[in-house]
């Protein structure tokens, strides 16, 4: 095991609240200060330790990742490590806008909307005005809150929270959480487009091949989910499964068992890729208990697969691709600090995202179809640093009706610094 990993293991075993430093780590584990520093920084990125003002670096309890389905005052308290002093009855209420109380009483009124959140310091008059306008209060800097404000908040059921973070840090945390929630609402899910079981058709395991043939004639569909007596999906049957079979044979003798299933909350992007890779034309849609709700077809998934339509909201992919420029058959971008890994090298994942986008652009010009990456191999030949201008030249090696292979060469000052080969599925 490397010294770097030894330090990470040592830090994970420390009790919560234990202070650590580069010097203490290097002395205790007999490593260099540089090795200790790099390990502590990675531990901080992993959420094992945290550097606090005036306290130094301390071991903290690693927080579990929590999926936020809706942003409530309770979630704000959690992500900002706030103490709720009053108005706990209103913690379950949702909010969608926050303001920073850095202006006078005369001007702050226009920013206070019912159900909002005001981030403020130790200004009692502003806090009371926020409560009058039904705004929750988040006090930054760890300042105390007066009994008068607490009494008003409790009577109105509006939360008052206090955090030790500064205003900028808290605003950044909340803005990030809001962006995540809004992006999620832009994603189309299976539940928004699937056909109900009654509209599409379904069969029972004790039905016969004759029943299947009649359902095919009535609906013009050729594949159906099969359920048992408890309404749970137990298989899928298609016209191909019963060719030449006796009409009186039960479907549980010829159906395909243990099919891949979809749930309403699953994104269409996920389902469409799964259907392409597995070459499936229909998936049963089930509830959490496995009961059949309906079906989603491959055609439905592809036709309803939109791009994110959000304004002023950026995914990590958007941030990476915003720097990519096209000119004379080649693509170029400037290496920015955010594109580096924790060792200061150009991150392979960033290059992979750029190559994926370029391959989709190259092939959709000709096919206007869905492009799914099957395999990707990247070879780095030289190091890259900040502010380098890299040029990517794509070339189609093979192209078939349902697949393609692309070759990429990445140049810095007319010298190849990386190569990549990518195979894709065209649907």
C-alpha beads as a LAMMPS data file, in Angstrom:
LAMMPS data file: protein, C-alpha beads

427 atoms
426 bonds

1 atom types
1 bond types

-500.0 500.0 xlo xhi
-500.0 500.0 ylo yhi
-500.0 500.0 zlo zhi

Masses

1 110.0

Atoms # bond

1 1 1 0.000 0.000 0.000
2 1 1 1.326 3.501 -0.846
3 1 1 2.160 6.127 1.769
4 1 1 -0.615 8.307 0.329
5 1 1 -3.200 5.594 0.995
6 1 1 -1.715 4.922 4.449
7 1 1 -2.372 8.545 5.384
8 1 1 -5.961 8.421 4.089
9 1 1 -6.623 5.234 6.072
10 1 1 -5.111 6.842 9.176
11 1 1 -7.318 9.923 8.809
12 1 1 -10.467 7.828 8.377
13 1 1 -9.748 5.997 11.653
14 1 1 -9.333 9.213 13.675
15 1 1 -12.201 10.158 16.006
16 1 1 -14.530 12.933 14.837
17 1 1 -13.267 16.322 16.025
18 1 1 -9.585 15.302 16.179
19 1 1 -7.278 18.046 14.874
20 1 1 -4.629 17.156 12.285
21 1 1 -1.807 19.031 10.594
22 1 1 0.831 18.414 7.948
23 1 1 3.572 18.384 10.594
24 1 1 1.763 15.963 12.918
25 1 1 1.014 13.562 10.064
26 1 1 4.569 13.644 8.703
27 1 1 6.057 13.037 12.170
28 1 1 3.648 10.277 13.149
29 1 1 3.755 8.317 9.878
30 1 1 7.332 9.187 8.895
31 1 1 6.436 10.739 5.534
32 1 1 7.446 13.976 3.846
33 1 1 5.493 17.189 4.376
34 1 1 4.538 17.215 0.676
35 1 1 3.062 13.709 0.851
36 1 1 1.135 14.604 4.005
37 1 1 -0.201 17.816 2.438
38 1 1 -1.459 16.065 -0.718
39 1 1 -3.171 13.334 1.309
40 1 1 -4.873 15.882 3.586
41 1 1 -6.156 17.826 0.551
42 1 1 -7.602 14.657 -0.975
43 1 1 -9.167 13.744 2.377
44 1 1 -10.759 17.199 2.392
45 1 1 -12.149 16.598 -1.116
46 1 1 -13.594 13.278 0.055
47 1 1 -15.260 14.889 3.066
48 1 1 -13.068 13.101 5.648
49 1 1 -11.560 16.289 7.123
50 1 1 -12.486 19.965 6.995
51 1 1 -10.401 23.130 7.354
52 1 1 -12.125 25.640 9.625
53 1 1 -11.175 29.244 10.423
54 1 1 -9.164 29.511 13.647
55 1 1 -9.628 25.771 14.312
56 1 1 -7.375 24.296 11.649
57 1 1 -8.020 20.953 9.974
58 1 1 -10.239 18.556 11.911
59 1 1 -11.685 15.095 11.331
60 1 1 -15.396 15.336 10.519
61 1 1 -18.204 12.868 10.070
62 1 1 -18.501 12.034 6.404
63 1 1 -21.868 13.174 5.131
64 1 1 -23.906 10.757 3.095
65 1 1 -25.024 11.998 -0.305
66 1 1 -28.710 12.931 -0.154
67 1 1 -30.926 13.216 -3.208
68 1 1 -33.018 16.364 -2.995
69 1 1 -36.391 15.873 -4.675
70 1 1 -37.737 19.229 -3.496
71 1 1 -36.027 22.099 -1.721
72 1 1 -37.572 22.835 1.667
73 1 1 -36.406 24.944 4.590
74 1 1 -35.422 21.703 6.281
75 1 1 -33.071 20.925 3.381
76 1 1 -31.620 24.447 3.588
77 1 1 -30.868 23.885 7.264
78 1 1 -29.163 20.596 6.442
79 1 1 -26.957 21.774 3.575
80 1 1 -25.890 24.935 5.444
81 1 1 -25.290 23.139 8.778
82 1 1 -27.734 25.515 10.439
83 1 1 -29.326 25.395 13.875
84 1 1 -33.079 25.990 13.785
85 1 1 -33.948 28.438 16.572
86 1 1 -37.629 29.025 15.860
87 1 1 -40.504 28.292 13.493
88 1 1 -39.876 24.541 13.278
89 1 1 -43.491 24.039 12.212
90 1 1 -42.644 25.584 8.828
91 1 1 -39.544 23.520 7.995
92 1 1 -41.456 21.308 5.559
93 1 1 -42.531 24.207 3.323
94 1 1 -40.907 24.522 -0.111
95 1 1 -39.174 27.631 -1.368
96 1 1 -37.668 28.657 -4.699
97 1 1 -36.062 32.064 -4.143
98 1 1 -33.606 33.555 -1.705
99 1 1 -32.318 37.111 -1.174
100 1 1 -29.399 38.633 0.703
101 1 1 -30.333 41.360 3.166
102 1 1 -27.504 43.762 2.395
103 1 1 -29.630 46.833 1.726
104 1 1 -31.635 49.356 3.751
105 1 1 -35.165 48.783 5.059
106 1 1 -36.434 51.215 2.421
107 1 1 -35.100 49.116 -0.460
108 1 1 -35.367 45.584 0.864
109 1 1 -39.142 45.358 0.512
110 1 1 -39.031 44.708 -3.234
111 1 1 -36.940 41.569 -2.667
112 1 1 -39.178 39.964 -0.060
113 1 1 -41.642 37.529 -1.652
114 1 1 -43.975 35.276 0.292
115 1 1 -42.369 31.925 0.934
116 1 1 -38.840 33.182 0.252
117 1 1 -35.660 33.058 2.309
118 1 1 -33.636 36.042 3.504
119 1 1 -29.937 35.583 4.257
120 1 1 -28.960 38.255 6.762
121 1 1 -26.595 39.115 9.603
122 1 1 -27.394 40.497 13.068
123 1 1 -29.887 43.152 11.926
124 1 1 -33.001 42.734 14.052
125 1 1 -35.098 45.294 12.172
126 1 1 -34.450 43.529 8.845
127 1 1 -35.196 40.144 10.418
128 1 1 -38.556 41.337 11.736
129 1 1 -39.436 42.876 8.367
130 1 1 -38.672 39.550 6.673
131 1 1 -40.985 37.694 9.052
132 1 1 -43.766 40.228 8.424
133 1 1 -43.457 39.385 4.719
134 1 1 -43.526 35.619 5.441
135 1 1 -39.855 35.066 4.637
136 1 1 -37.755 32.533 6.515
137 1 1 -34.480 33.859 7.962
138 1 1 -30.992 32.408 7.699
139 1 1 -28.530 34.278 9.924
140 1 1 -24.916 33.862 8.833
141 1 1 -21.717 34.279 10.832
142 1 1 -23.117 32.530 13.916
143 1 1 -24.715 35.731 15.284
144 1 1 -27.288 35.452 18.045
145 1 1 -30.988 36.133 17.428
146 1 1 -33.117 38.220 19.806
147 1 1 -35.978 36.755 21.820
148 1 1 -38.350 39.128 20.033
149 1 1 -37.493 37.677 16.609
150 1 1 -37.750 34.124 17.945
151 1 1 -41.164 34.848 19.465
152 1 1 -42.536 36.312 16.238
153 1 1 -41.158 33.405 14.181
154 1 1 -42.717 30.802 16.468
155 1 1 -46.097 32.537 16.376
156 1 1 -46.044 32.634 12.557
157 1 1 -44.489 29.195 12.059
158 1 1 -41.672 30.643 9.919
159 1 1 -38.181 29.128 10.383
160 1 1 -35.278 31.119 11.787
161 1 1 -31.901 29.411 11.282
162 1 1 -28.335 30.268 12.256
163 1 1 -25.177 29.042 10.520
164 1 1 -21.504 29.703 11.173
165 1 1 -20.753 29.971 7.438
166 1 1 -20.354 33.383 5.823
167 1 1 -22.974 34.834 3.476
168 1 1 -21.093 34.096 0.245
169 1 1 -20.552 30.433 1.157
170 1 1 -24.192 29.920 2.148
171 1 1 -25.490 31.631 -1.010
172 1 1 -23.249 29.392 -3.128
173 1 1 -24.534 26.260 -1.374
174 1 1 -28.185 27.220 -1.832
175 1 1 -27.714 28.293 -5.452
176 1 1 -26.101 24.934 -6.242
177 1 1 -28.995 23.061 -4.611
178 1 1 -31.566 25.173 -6.490
179 1 1 -29.808 24.503 -9.796
180 1 1 -29.879 20.757 -9.165
181 1 1 -33.588 20.782 -8.395
182 1 1 -34.443 22.892 -11.452
183 1 1 -32.351 20.762 -13.796
184 1 1 -34.088 17.653 -12.500
185 1 1 -37.471 19.165 -13.358
186 1 1 -36.267 19.639 -16.962
187 1 1 -35.471 15.932 -17.376
188 1 1 -38.220 13.864 -18.974
189 1 1 -38.987 10.662 -17.090
190 1 1 -40.668 7.414 -18.066
191 1 1 -43.694 8.377 -15.969
192 1 1 -44.409 11.335 -18.255
193 1 1 -44.627 9.395 -21.534
194 1 1 -45.437 5.715 -20.965
195 1 1 -48.670 4.092 -22.171
196 1 1 -51.037 2.651 -19.582
197 1 1 -51.572 -1.105 -19.488
198 1 1 -55.168 -0.716 -20.673
199 1 1 -54.227 1.417 -23.693
200 1 1 -51.368 -0.832 -24.814
201 1 1 -52.513 -4.286 -23.731
202 1 1 -51.169 -7.036 -21.467
203 1 1 -51.565 -10.761 -20.864
204 1 1 -51.685 -13.176 -17.952
205 1 1 -49.365 -16.130 -17.490
206 1 1 -52.293 -18.563 -17.750
207 1 1 -53.476 -17.111 -21.071
208 1 1 -52.858 -19.128 -24.219
209 1 1 -51.070 -18.455 -27.489
210 1 1 -54.500 -18.077 -29.049
211 1 1 -55.233 -15.153 -26.680
212 1 1 -51.948 -13.538 -27.675
213 1 1 -52.748 -13.803 -31.377
214 1 1 -56.140 -12.200 -30.833
215 1 1 -54.569 -9.332 -28.846
216 1 1 -52.063 -8.754 -31.649
217 1 1 -54.922 -8.433 -34.142
218 1 1 -56.830 -6.016 -31.880
219 1 1 -53.957 -3.705 -30.935
220 1 1 -51.457 -4.078 -33.830
221 1 1 -48.724 -4.462 -31.200
222 1 1 -46.491 -7.542 -31.316
223 1 1 -44.977 -7.706 -27.770
224 1 1 -46.712 -7.633 -24.421
225 1 1 -45.914 -7.835 -20.725
226 1 1 -47.159 -10.922 -18.888
227 1 1 -48.424 -10.727 -15.289
228 1 1 -49.278 -13.321 -12.633
229 1 1 -52.311 -13.536 -10.346
230 1 1 -50.773 -10.880 -8.028
231 1 1 -50.536 -8.377 -10.912
232 1 1 -46.713 -8.610 -10.922
233 1 1 -44.741 -8.749 -14.176
234 1 1 -43.277 -12.226 -14.653
235 1 1 -42.276 -12.082 -18.312
236 1 1 -42.570 -10.670 -21.805
237 1 1 -43.953 -12.446 -24.854
238 1 1 -43.759 -11.500 -28.534
239 1 1 -45.094 -12.828 -31.793
240 1 1 -41.663 -14.320 -32.528
241 1 1 -41.874 -16.477 -29.389
242 1 1 -45.025 -18.288 -30.551
243 1 1 -44.376 -18.883 -34.234
244 1 1 -45.407 -22.464 -35.023
245 1 1 -46.648 -23.121 -31.443
246 1 1 -49.916 -24.866 -30.555
247 1 1 -52.631 -22.188 -29.968
248 1 1 -53.557 -23.836 -26.643
249 1 1 -50.086 -23.684 -25.077
250 1 1 -49.950 -21.462 -21.973
251 1 1 -47.873 -18.292 -22.233
252 1 1 -45.783 -19.152 -19.169
253 1 1 -44.275 -21.969 -21.259
254 1 1 -43.055 -19.710 -24.070
255 1 1 -42.547 -16.231 -22.564
256 1 1 -39.180 -14.670 -21.751
257 1 1 -38.807 -14.629 -17.974
258 1 1 -37.147 -12.003 -15.744
259 1 1 -37.392 -9.143 -18.274
260 1 1 -35.738 -5.763 -17.818
261 1 1 -38.222 -3.396 -16.168
262 1 1 -38.610 0.380 -16.046
263 1 1 -39.966 2.564 -13.264
264 1 1 -41.848 5.861 -13.689
265 1 1 -39.114 7.940 -12.025
266 1 1 -36.374 6.642 -14.352
267 1 1 -35.105 9.200 -16.869
268 1 1 -35.719 8.653 -20.572
269 1 1 -31.997 9.082 -21.253
270 1 1 -31.270 6.067 -19.062
271 1 1 -34.040 3.940 -20.553
272 1 1 -33.223 4.829 -24.177
273 1 1 -29.582 3.792 -23.748
274 1 1 -30.616 0.556 -22.063
275 1 1 -33.058 -0.271 -24.890
276 1 1 -30.408 0.441 -27.531
277 1 1 -27.681 -1.610 -25.849
278 1 1 -30.001 -4.554 -25.132
279 1 1 -31.824 -4.194 -28.489
280 1 1 -35.225 -3.992 -26.800
281 1 1 -38.323 -2.535 -28.419
282 1 1 -40.606 -2.507 -25.371
283 1 1 -40.165 -2.409 -21.604
284 1 1 -42.848 -2.985 -18.960
285 1 1 -43.261 -0.055 -16.562
286 1 1 -43.843 -1.176 -12.982
287 1 1 -44.517 0.345 -9.566
288 1 1 -42.113 -0.129 -6.669
289 1 1 -43.879 -3.349 -5.684
290 1 1 -43.509 -4.779 -9.223
291 1 1 -47.145 -4.278 -10.255
292 1 1 -47.642 -3.500 -13.957
293 1 1 -48.487 0.139 -14.740
294 1 1 -47.972 0.144 -18.509
295 1 1 -45.227 -0.040 -21.119
296 1 1 -42.761 2.233 -22.863
297 1 1 -41.667 1.513 -26.416
298 1 1 -38.355 2.320 -28.009
299 1 1 -40.032 4.726 -30.393
300 1 1 -41.709 6.594 -27.530
301 1 1 -38.417 6.895 -25.673
302 1 1 -36.566 8.309 -28.685
303 1 1 -39.312 10.718 -29.766
304 1 1 -39.664 12.189 -26.278
305 1 1 -35.954 12.467 -25.481
306 1 1 -35.318 16.246 -25.397
307 1 1 -32.266 18.232 -24.470
308 1 1 -32.285 20.185 -21.216
309 1 1 -34.167 23.444 -21.688
310 1 1 -32.899 25.518 -18.796
311 1 1 -31.890 29.165 -18.703
312 1 1 -28.854 30.260 -16.691
313 1 1 -28.498 26.733 -15.294
314 1 1 -25.412 24.757 -16.213
315 1 1 -24.572 21.119 -15.713
316 1 1 -20.932 20.081 -15.436
317 1 1 -21.167 18.984 -19.056
318 1 1 -22.371 22.461 -20.087
319 1 1 -19.443 24.074 -18.299
320 1 1 -16.916 21.844 -20.042
321 1 1 -18.422 22.184 -23.522
322 1 1 -18.974 25.957 -23.382
323 1 1 -15.293 26.462 -24.249
324 1 1 -15.337 24.202 -27.328
325 1 1 -15.039 26.019 -30.671
326 1 1 -15.374 24.640 -34.238
327 1 1 -13.404 25.924 -37.204
328 1 1 -12.310 24.381 -40.533
329 1 1 -13.201 20.792 -39.634
330 1 1 -11.479 20.779 -36.255
331 1 1 -12.348 21.668 -32.686
332 1 1 -10.316 23.635 -30.183
333 1 1 -10.494 24.768 -26.553
334 1 1 -8.361 26.402 -23.865
335 1 1 -7.379 24.314 -20.821
336 1 1 -8.915 26.027 -17.798
337 1 1 -8.004 25.478 -14.120
338 1 1 -11.265 23.611 -13.471
339 1 1 -10.254 21.008 -16.085
340 1 1 -7.350 19.732 -13.965
341 1 1 -7.407 16.843 -11.504
342 1 1 -6.175 17.072 -7.913
343 1 1 -2.606 16.327 -9.070
344 1 1 -2.602 19.254 -11.508
345 1 1 -2.900 17.108 -14.650
346 1 1 -5.470 17.494 -17.404
347 1 1 -8.416 15.332 -16.280
348 1 1 -9.187 12.369 -18.523
349 1 1 -12.899 12.709 -17.793
350 1 1 -12.913 16.214 -19.247
351 1 1 -11.356 15.018 -22.485
352 1 1 -13.812 12.113 -22.624
353 1 1 -16.741 14.538 -22.348
354 1 1 -15.334 16.721 -25.133
355 1 1 -14.768 13.721 -27.425
356 1 1 -18.283 12.438 -26.772
357 1 1 -19.798 15.767 -27.784
358 1 1 -17.625 16.018 -30.907
359 1 1 -18.532 12.488 -32.013
360 1 1 -22.233 13.260 -31.651
361 1 1 -21.814 16.476 -33.668
362 1 1 -19.909 14.680 -36.430
363 1 1 -22.400 11.832 -36.846
364 1 1 -25.668 13.701 -36.333
365 1 1 -24.793 15.948 -39.277
366 1 1 -25.269 12.894 -41.482
367 1 1 -27.775 10.693 -39.654
368 1 1 -30.009 12.938 -37.532
369 1 1 -30.427 9.978 -35.188
370 1 1 -29.580 9.105 -31.609
371 1 1 -25.891 8.425 -31.018
372 1 1 -24.837 6.271 -28.055
373 1 1 -21.198 5.640 -27.064
374 1 1 -20.303 1.966 -26.897
375 1 1 -16.552 2.054 -26.121
376 1 1 -13.831 4.681 -25.740
377 1 1 -10.057 4.359 -25.416
378 1 1 -7.848 7.385 -24.665
379 1 1 -4.046 7.472 -24.784
380 1 1 -2.151 10.448 -23.324
381 1 1 1.274 10.962 -24.903
382 1 1 2.319 14.241 -23.248
383 1 1 1.332 16.402 -20.295
384 1 1 -0.940 19.434 -20.649
385 1 1 -0.998 22.584 -18.544
386 1 1 -3.322 25.515 -17.893
387 1 1 -3.929 27.941 -20.806
388 1 1 -2.740 25.449 -23.439
389 1 1 -4.827 25.641 -26.616
390 1 1 -5.669 22.101 -27.703
391 1 1 -6.962 21.168 -31.155
392 1 1 -9.033 18.005 -31.731
393 1 1 -9.271 16.485 -35.207
394 1 1 -11.941 13.774 -35.594
395 1 1 -11.933 11.191 -38.400
396 1 1 -14.521 8.537 -39.236
397 1 1 -12.773 5.163 -39.651
398 1 1 -15.768 2.902 -40.306
399 1 1 -19.439 3.678 -40.653
400 1 1 -22.316 1.224 -40.897
401 1 1 -26.064 1.517 -40.660
402 1 1 -26.164 0.879 -36.887
403 1 1 -22.607 1.644 -35.740
404 1 1 -19.510 3.755 -36.381
405 1 1 -15.890 4.025 -35.271
406 1 1 -14.125 7.368 -34.897
407 1 1 -10.470 8.240 -34.455
408 1 1 -9.358 11.409 -32.637
409 1 1 -6.013 13.173 -32.546
410 1 1 -5.413 15.919 -29.985
411 1 1 -2.734 18.482 -30.888
412 1 1 -0.774 21.107 -28.993
413 1 1 1.297 23.379 -31.260
414 1 1 1.062 20.882 -34.157
415 1 1 2.287 18.032 -31.942
416 1 1 0.079 15.091 -30.979
417 1 1 -0.399 14.924 -27.202
418 1 1 -3.300 12.407 -27.051
419 1 1 -5.140 9.895 -29.251
420 1 1 -8.522 8.253 -28.839
421 1 1 -10.687 5.654 -30.555
422 1 1 -14.443 5.528 -30.021
423 1 1 -17.109 3.071 -31.176
424 1 1 -20.719 4.214 -31.229
425 1 1 -24.194 2.817 -31.801
426 1 1 -26.510 4.663 -34.198
427 1 1 -30.210 4.298 -33.580

Bonds

1 1 1 2
2 1 2 3
3 1 3 4
4 1 4 5
5 1 5 6
6 1 6 7
7 1 7 8
8 1 8 9
9 1 9 10
10 1 10 11
11 1 11 12
12 1 12 13
13 1 13 14
14 1 14 15
15 1 15 16
16 1 16 17
17 1 17 18
18 1 18 19
19 1 19 20
20 1 20 21
21 1 21 22
22 1 22 23
23 1 23 24
24 1 24 25
25 1 25 26
26 1 26 27
27 1 27 28
28 1 28 29
29 1 29 30
30 1 30 31
31 1 31 32
32 1 32 33
33 1 33 34
34 1 34 35
35 1 35 36
36 1 36 37
37 1 37 38
38 1 38 39
39 1 39 40
40 1 40 41
41 1 41 42
42 1 42 43
43 1 43 44
44 1 44 45
45 1 45 46
46 1 46 47
47 1 47 48
48 1 48 49
49 1 49 50
50 1 50 51
51 1 51 52
52 1 52 53
53 1 53 54
54 1 54 55
55 1 55 56
56 1 56 57
57 1 57 58
58 1 58 59
59 1 59 60
60 1 60 61
61 1 61 62
62 1 62 63
63 1 63 64
64 1 64 65
65 1 65 66
66 1 66 67
67 1 67 68
68 1 68 69
69 1 69 70
70 1 70 71
71 1 71 72
72 1 72 73
73 1 73 74
74 1 74 75
75 1 75 76
76 1 76 77
77 1 77 78
78 1 78 79
79 1 79 80
80 1 80 81
81 1 81 82
82 1 82 83
83 1 83 84
84 1 84 85
85 1 85 86
86 1 86 87
87 1 87 88
88 1 88 89
89 1 89 90
90 1 90 91
91 1 91 92
92 1 92 93
93 1 93 94
94 1 94 95
95 1 95 96
96 1 96 97
97 1 97 98
98 1 98 99
99 1 99 100
100 1 100 101
101 1 101 102
102 1 102 103
103 1 103 104
104 1 104 105
105 1 105 106
106 1 106 107
107 1 107 108
108 1 108 109
109 1 109 110
110 1 110 111
111 1 111 112
112 1 112 113
113 1 113 114
114 1 114 115
115 1 115 116
116 1 116 117
117 1 117 118
118 1 118 119
119 1 119 120
120 1 120 121
121 1 121 122
122 1 122 123
123 1 123 124
124 1 124 125
125 1 125 126
126 1 126 127
127 1 127 128
128 1 128 129
129 1 129 130
130 1 130 131
131 1 131 132
132 1 132 133
133 1 133 134
134 1 134 135
135 1 135 136
136 1 136 137
137 1 137 138
138 1 138 139
139 1 139 140
140 1 140 141
141 1 141 142
142 1 142 143
143 1 143 144
144 1 144 145
145 1 145 146
146 1 146 147
147 1 147 148
148 1 148 149
149 1 149 150
150 1 150 151
151 1 151 152
152 1 152 153
153 1 153 154
154 1 154 155
155 1 155 156
156 1 156 157
157 1 157 158
158 1 158 159
159 1 159 160
160 1 160 161
161 1 161 162
162 1 162 163
163 1 163 164
164 1 164 165
165 1 165 166
166 1 166 167
167 1 167 168
168 1 168 169
169 1 169 170
170 1 170 171
171 1 171 172
172 1 172 173
173 1 173 174
174 1 174 175
175 1 175 176
176 1 176 177
177 1 177 178
178 1 178 179
179 1 179 180
180 1 180 181
181 1 181 182
182 1 182 183
183 1 183 184
184 1 184 185
185 1 185 186
186 1 186 187
187 1 187 188
188 1 188 189
189 1 189 190
190 1 190 191
191 1 191 192
192 1 192 193
193 1 193 194
194 1 194 195
195 1 195 196
196 1 196 197
197 1 197 198
198 1 198 199
199 1 199 200
200 1 200 201
201 1 201 202
202 1 202 203
203 1 203 204
204 1 204 205
205 1 205 206
206 1 206 207
207 1 207 208
208 1 208 209
209 1 209 210
210 1 210 211
211 1 211 212
212 1 212 213
213 1 213 214
214 1 214 215
215 1 215 216
216 1 216 217
217 1 217 218
218 1 218 219
219 1 219 220
220 1 220 221
221 1 221 222
222 1 222 223
223 1 223 224
224 1 224 225
225 1 225 226
226 1 226 227
227 1 227 228
228 1 228 229
229 1 229 230
230 1 230 231
231 1 231 232
232 1 232 233
233 1 233 234
234 1 234 235
235 1 235 236
236 1 236 237
237 1 237 238
238 1 238 239
239 1 239 240
240 1 240 241
241 1 241 242
242 1 242 243
243 1 243 244
244 1 244 245
245 1 245 246
246 1 246 247
247 1 247 248
248 1 248 249
249 1 249 250
250 1 250 251
251 1 251 252
252 1 252 253
253 1 253 254
254 1 254 255
255 1 255 256
256 1 256 257
257 1 257 258
258 1 258 259
259 1 259 260
260 1 260 261
261 1 261 262
262 1 262 263
263 1 263 264
264 1 264 265
265 1 265 266
266 1 266 267
267 1 267 268
268 1 268 269
269 1 269 270
270 1 270 271
271 1 271 272
272 1 272 273
273 1 273 274
274 1 274 275
275 1 275 276
276 1 276 277
277 1 277 278
278 1 278 279
279 1 279 280
280 1 280 281
281 1 281 282
282 1 282 283
283 1 283 284
284 1 284 285
285 1 285 286
286 1 286 287
287 1 287 288
288 1 288 289
289 1 289 290
290 1 290 291
291 1 291 292
292 1 292 293
293 1 293 294
294 1 294 295
295 1 295 296
296 1 296 297
297 1 297 298
298 1 298 299
299 1 299 300
300 1 300 301
301 1 301 302
302 1 302 303
303 1 303 304
304 1 304 305
305 1 305 306
306 1 306 307
307 1 307 308
308 1 308 309
309 1 309 310
310 1 310 311
311 1 311 312
312 1 312 313
313 1 313 314
314 1 314 315
315 1 315 316
316 1 316 317
317 1 317 318
318 1 318 319
319 1 319 320
320 1 320 321
321 1 321 322
322 1 322 323
323 1 323 324
324 1 324 325
325 1 325 326
326 1 326 327
327 1 327 328
328 1 328 329
329 1 329 330
330 1 330 331
331 1 331 332
332 1 332 333
333 1 333 334
334 1 334 335
335 1 335 336
336 1 336 337
337 1 337 338
338 1 338 339
339 1 339 340
340 1 340 341
341 1 341 342
342 1 342 343
343 1 343 344
344 1 344 345
345 1 345 346
346 1 346 347
347 1 347 348
348 1 348 349
349 1 349 350
350 1 350 351
351 1 351 352
352 1 352 353
353 1 353 354
354 1 354 355
355 1 355 356
356 1 356 357
357 1 357 358
358 1 358 359
359 1 359 360
360 1 360 361
361 1 361 362
362 1 362 363
363 1 363 364
364 1 364 365
365 1 365 366
366 1 366 367
367 1 367 368
368 1 368 369
369 1 369 370
370 1 370 371
371 1 371 372
372 1 372 373
373 1 373 374
374 1 374 375
375 1 375 376
376 1 376 377
377 1 377 378
378 1 378 379
379 1 379 380
380 1 380 381
381 1 381 382
382 1 382 383
383 1 383 384
384 1 384 385
385 1 385 386
386 1 386 387
387 1 387 388
388 1 388 389
389 1 389 390
390 1 390 391
391 1 391 392
392 1 392 393
393 1 393 394
394 1 394 395
395 1 395 396
396 1 396 397
397 1 397 398
398 1 398 399
399 1 399 400
400 1 400 401
401 1 401 402
402 1 402 403
403 1 403 404
404 1 404 405
405 1 405 406
406 1 406 407
407 1 407 408
408 1 408 409
409 1 409 410
410 1 410 411
411 1 411 412
412 1 412 413
413 1 413 414
414 1 414 415
415 1 415 416
416 1 416 417
417 1 417 418
418 1 418 419
419 1 419 420
420 1 420 421
421 1 421 422
422 1 422 423
423 1 423 424
424 1 424 425
425 1 425 426
426 1 426 427
